[in-house]
Amino acid sequence: MDVPREEIPDGWAGVDIGGNSRRIFAGALDGVKTIFWNGPMGIFEIDDFAEGSRVIAEKVTHLTDKGVFTVVGGGDTIACLNKFNGRAAHVSTGGGASLEFLSGKKLPALEWLEEV
């Protein structure tokens, strides 16, 4: 079932992005020079809910192959990329830490390294 989020029935949950969102997200990546992807688009472990993640993984892989600098952050996103035989220029298992670093937050390990 592919419905707008505001039409998801009470007691149900959105478990993947829909077709329109897949087109919007994939299209937004056209022409970029850098991609940072953190977090799958749905419950990719269940094939019925993996289409959004598959589309983005394939797009990221295609753009990586075209020379776009791509970074994938977080264990779930890495597992998602692997499920669809995808590639990225850089992979980081620290999803949350990567986001904190990008936001300018001081990370304890990096602060310690600066002191050494």
KETORLUM-310581 format. One record per residue (C-alpha): x, y, z; residue in three letters. Coordinates in steps of 0.001 Angstrom, whole numbers, padded with zeros to 6 digits, always signed. Layout:
BEGIN
XYZALA...
***
This chain:
BEGIN
+000000+000000+000000MET+001455+003367-001027ASP-000302+006275+000695VAL+000675+009796+001772PRO+001849+009831+005390ARG-001147+011856+006535GLU-003415+009090+005228GLU-001752+006239+007119ILE-004569+004667+009158PRO-004483+004896+012947ASP-002597+001979+014426GLY-000547+001488+011256TRP+003021+002614+010645ALA+004952+003902+007664GLY+007619+001288+006946VAL+009139+002596+003707ASP+009090+005706+001578ILE+006556+005660-001232GLY+007020+005952-004964GLY+006705+009732-005038ASN+009283+010127-002261SER+011631+007715-004030ARG+011489+009869-007164ARG+011987+013085-005179ILE+014963+011774-003178PHE+016658+010123-006163ALA+016095+013220-008304GLY+017500+015499-005604ALA+020804+013634-005877LEU+021236+014467-009560ASP+024007+017004-010085GLY+025412+016900-006553VAL+029125+016615-005814LYS+028860+015111-002325THR+026362+012754-000698ILE+026200+011911+003000PHE+023677+009142+003610TRP+022782+008202+007174ASN+019837+005892+007759GLY+017908+003509+005500PRO+014693+004706+003906MET+012570+001923+005384GLY+012706-001483+007017ILE+015076-002771+004345PHE+015579-006103+006139GLU+012057-007068+005048ILE+011908-007248+001255ASP+008354-005872+001084ASP+009578-002672+002770PHE+012987-002337+001112ALA+012164-000617-002174GLU+012983+002920-001011GLY+016316+001838+000417SER+017097-000165-002722ARG+016438+002832-004978VAL+018676+005111-002911ILE+021416+002473-002567ALA+021448+002001-006334GLU+021499+005769-006901LYS+024369+006268-004439VAL+026293+003422-006082THR+025712+004849-009562HIS+026866+008308-008483LEU+029885+006851-006667THR+030859+005149-009913ASP+030492+008526-011687LYS+032957+010155-009276GLY+030602+011771-006774VAL+032105+011772-003268PHE+029758+009574-001252THR+029806+008895+002469VAL+027594+006311+004142VAL+027248+006570+007909GLY+025921+004072+010420GLY+025768+000323+010721GLY+022185+000032+009457ASP+022958+002104+006376THR+026072+000035+005680ILE+024027-003173+006006ALA+021455-001690+003634CYS+024116-000748+001087LEU+025611-004241+001346ASN+022223-005919+000880LYS+021915-004243-002508PHE+025595-004754-003441ASN+026161-001022-003273GLY+029293+001075-003005ARG+030305+004383-001483ALA+033572+006301-001481ALA+033727+006265+002316HIS+031942+004176+004934VAL+031702+005055+008627SER+030167+002751+011219THR+029602+005730+013522GLY+026281+007029+012236GLY+025278+009160+015209GLY+028842+010267+015852ALA+029229+011208+012186SER+026144+013407+012367LEU+027379+015030+015570GLU+030771+015700+013967PHE+029129+017283+010910LEU+026984+019481+013156SER+030121+020871+014805GLY+029716+019092+018127LYS+032928+018255+019967LYS+033554+014528+020110LEU+035388+013236+023207PRO+037743+010962+021274ALA+038744+013751+018898LEU+039244+016174+021778GLU+041510+013622+023441TRP+043506+013178+020227LEU+044026+016940+020016GLU+045561+016865+023495GLU+047965+014017+022740VAL
***
